[in-house]
Amino acid sequence: MSIVPLQKKLKQKEFSPYYVLYGTESYIIEQAISAIVKHSLNEEDKDFNFSVYDYMETPIQAIMEDAETLPFMGDRRVVVVKNAYFLTGVKDKSKVEHDLATVERYIQNPAEFTLLVFVVPAEKLDERKKIIKTLKKSGELIAATPLSGDSAVEWIKDRAIQRQVHIDTDAAQYLTAKVGNELMALIQEMDKLALFVGDGGNITIPVIDELVPRTLEDNIFSLIDDIVHKKIDAALRTFYDLAKQNEEPIKILSLMARQFRIIYGVKELFSKGYGEKQIAGALKLHPYAVKLASRQARLFEEEELLSMLDRIAEADYEMKTGKMDKQLILELIMLKMAN
């Protein structure tokens, strides 16, 4: 189940004895907990009937005892168990002694007044465990997984509508390429961008560039883009800025090699008739990264790209063997590439 069907059930007061929120998307997990509490407890009951425990710090038997305790001045109790790793295949690293038999007994006969919520910050549950099968049968399992590329773009567009601004598909893809698909980060950046452009405004790629911090990968892409367009002064300025930020020349060279390998891979797959989405899947890249690499790929023959990769490999060897100053090696290789 996703969070949307869960919220609908909760609004209709259709409660389950227990919920398992698993996955790495913390925003979805927090939203689910908030919805469970909001629809099951009155505001004045929260202080007495809402408990949050950490499995890594509190014995599970003590938590189950709380779950079996009658609510105080209310109809229901909500008990949240964070870091419930015993539902996964991960080795238990808790420093307290747990009697997991108490959990198994509880879920066989749960208290009718308690909503028990297990939070598992892991991608998968251990489906082999009997307890998981029981929880599936009588409870609700909510997967809190990061958005995929397409769903992240749609989410950004929906968020723009909510904030009464506009963003097109290219700009939305560009934002996910810079920020990633983690919801909390996207919310923070979208709200900042919407505030900047104002009601009815348009969030464009230049606006995103102005407000969203540049990553090292962004700078490397710009550096290479300047090199391939023979803008060596701009490329060197980017490199000197990175040097001021104490970025290691070997790391910069490694990222340059990665970008040229991407350009080569994109060019090769395009020549075989692959579309951008197919290439993104085959190379495990963000779709916008493929789009940008395809533009650069048109400026090269395959032999030129292979030659550049050979130059980078040679420069890497020179850096690691101390034949010359690392910064000077990078400056020379950029000058050779631009010429």
N, C-alpha and C positions, 0 to 999 in steps of 0.2 A: 504494500500500500504506500502511496505517496502522501504528502502532507495535506493536499487539497481534499481528497475523500475523507481523511481523518477529521479535518476541520468541519466538514459537513455533518459527519456523524456526531461530533461533540456538540454542535449547535442544536441538534435534535435530541440531545441528552441520551444518546446511545453510547453508553460507557462499556469498556471492557475491564475485566479484573486486573489485567496487566498489559503493558506496552513495552516493546523492545525497539529502541531507537538506535540504529547502528549505521556507521559510515563515518566519513571524514569531513563532511560538510557541517561544521559547528553551527552555522546560522540556522539551518533547517532544524537541527536538534533543539536549539533554543526556542525557535518558533513553535515547535511541537509541544514542548514542555509548557510554554506560556499559554497555548491554546487549551491544553488539558486542565491546567490550574484555573484559567479564566472561566471555563464552562462547567467545572465541577464544584468549585468552591465560591462562596460569597466572599466579598472583600473583607468583611469583618472576621471571617473564619481562618484566613490565611496564617495569621500568627500562631494559631493553635493546632491547625490541621494540615500544615504543609511542611514536610521534612525533606532535607537533602543530605545524603550521605555519600562518602567516598569509599568504595570497596577496598581501596588500597590502605585505608586508615581505620575502618570500623568493621568489627566482626559481623559477618552476614547474619548470624543468629540473633544479634542485637537488633539488626535492621528488621528482621522478620517479626521480632517481638513487637516492634513499633507498628508494623503493618497490621498486626492482630489486635492492637489497642483501639478501643472505641473512640470515635471522634469526640472532641470536646466542644459542646455548644454548636454542633452542626450535624449535617447528614453524612458527610463523606470526609475521607482523609486521603491525601496524595503523598506517596512516599517515593522519592527519586533515589536511585542507586547509580551513582556515576562510576565510570571506569570498571564496568562489570565484565572484566576480561575472562571470567570463568565460563562465559558463553561462547568463547572463541577457542581456537587451537593453540593460542599463545600460552607459554608457560607462565604460571601464576607467580608474579613477583611481589605480591603483597607481603608485608612484614608482620601481619597479624594472622592469627589462627582462625580459619573459617570452617564451620560445620555445614557443608553444602547440602547435607541431608535435610536440613531445616527448610531450605529453599524448595527442594523437591516435594516435601510434605505440604508446604504452603500452596504451591501451585496446583496440587491435586485437590485442595480444599481451601480456596482463597476466601478471605473475609469479604463479605458482600458490600461492605461500606468503604473499602480501600481500593484506590487505583495505584497499582504498583508499577513504577516506570524504571526499566533498566536502560542505562545509557552505555553503549558500547562503541568507543571511538576507534573502530576497526572496519576495514572494508567488507569482511566476511564473518559470518557466524559459523560455528562448527556444526554442520548439519548432521554429523554422526551421533551427536549427543541426544540422549532420550529427552532431556529437558527442553531442547529446541523444538522437537516434534510436539511436545505438550503445549509449549507456548504458542506455536503456530496454530494448533487446533482451537485453543480457547482464548488467545490474546490477539493483539495486533502487532505486526512487525512493520516498521517504517524504515525504509532505506534512505539514508541521508547522503546521497552521492553527489559529487560535483556535476555541474551542468556540462553537457557535451557542447561541441562547437556550435551547431545549429541552434540548440535550445538556449545557449547563452546569448546568442544574437537576438533571438525572439524575446528573451527575458529583458534585455537592454531596451529593446523597442517598446515593450510594455511599460517599463519603468519610465521611459521618456514621456509616454502618454500620461502616466500618473502625475508626472511633474510638469505637464503642460509645455513640453518642449519637443523638438523634432530631432531625430538622428536617422541617417540612412544606413543601408546594409553595410556599405564599405566602411563607414566610420565605426559602426558597431563591431565589425570584425577586427578593425584596427585596435579598438579599445580592448577586446579580449586578448589580442596578440600581445599587448603591452602589460595588461593587468593579470591575465589568466582567467579561469572560470570560477574562482572562489567567490561565493556570493557576497560575503561581507566586504571584501575589497571592491567588488563591482558596485555595491550599494554606495560605499563611501565616495568613489570616484564619480558615479553618475549624479549623486546629489550635489557634489561640488561643481560639476560641469553645468548642471541645470541652474544652479544658483548664479553662476557666472554669466550665462547667456540670457537668463531671465525668461519670464512667461512668453511663450510663442517664439522663443529663440531657436537657433539651429546649432546643434553640436556637430562640428565638422572636424576633419582630421587635423587642420592647423590649430583649432581650439584645444583638441586633445593633446597635441604636441606642446602647447603652451602651458597647460595646467597639470598634466600627468607626468610625474618624474620619469626621466629617461633611464633605461636600464643599460648595463654594459653591452648587452646584445644589440640594443638600439644604436648605440654609438658605433659599434663595429659595423653594423649594416650601413650606417651613414658614411663611415670611413671608406668602405669598399665601393659604395655607390659613387662617392666623389672620385675614387681612383679610376673606376671604369669610365667615368665621364671626363677624365683628364683634368679634374679639378684638384690638382696635387696640393695647392695651398690650403684649401679647405680640409683635405684629408689630414695634412700635417697638423693643422690647428686642433682637430679632433684628437689626434694622437697625443699632442702636447697637453691637452686638457686631461686626458686619461693618465698621463704620466704625473701630473700635478696631484691627481687623486690617488697616487701610489699604486696604480694598477701594474701588475707585473708584466713586463714585455713578453715573457714566454706564454702567459695566459692570453694576452692580446693576440699573439701569433696563432695560438691554438684555436681561438674563436674565428680568426680570419680563415684558417684552414677549413673549419667546420662550414663556414658560409660558402666557400668555394666548392666544397663537396656537395652542398645542397644545390647550388646552381648547376653543377655538373649532373647531379642525379635528376633534377627537374628537366634539364634539357634533353637528357637521354630518354626519359619516359615520355616527354612530349613527342619526340621523334617516333616513338612506337605507338602513338595515337591515344595515349592516356589523357583524360580530362583532369582539371585541377583537383577535384574532390578525390579522384582515384589516386592521384599522385600524393595528396596529403595522407591518405590511408596507407599507401605503400611505404612512404618514407617516415610515417609517424610524425608529421609536421602539422602545425596550425595552418588552416586554409589560407589565411592572409600572408603567412610566410611564403607559401608556395606562389601566391599571386605576385609578390614582390620579387622573388627569385626568378620567376619566369620572365619578368621585364629585363632583369640583368642578363639572363641567359641568352636573350636575343642578340646581345652585343658581342658574343663570343662564338668562335668555332670550338668544337670539342678539344681539338689539339691545343688551343690556347689555354683552356682551363686546365688541362693535364700538365701543361708546361708551368702554369702558375703554382699548381699543387707541388710540383717538383721543386720549384724555387723555395716554397715555404718549408718543405721538408729539409732542404739544404740549410736554410736559415735556422731552423730548429736545431739541427746538428751543431751548427756553429755556436749558437747560444749555449747549448748544454756542454760543449767542450771548451768554452771560454776563449775561442779564437779571436773574438772581437767584442767591443762593448755592445751590450744587448740593445740599447736604444739606437745606436748607430746602425746596427744590423737591420732593425725595423725601418728606419728612415731610408736606407738604401734599397730595401726590397720594395717599398712603396714607390720610390722614384722609378725603379725598373718596371714595375707593373704599369705605372701611368704612361710610360714611354713605349 
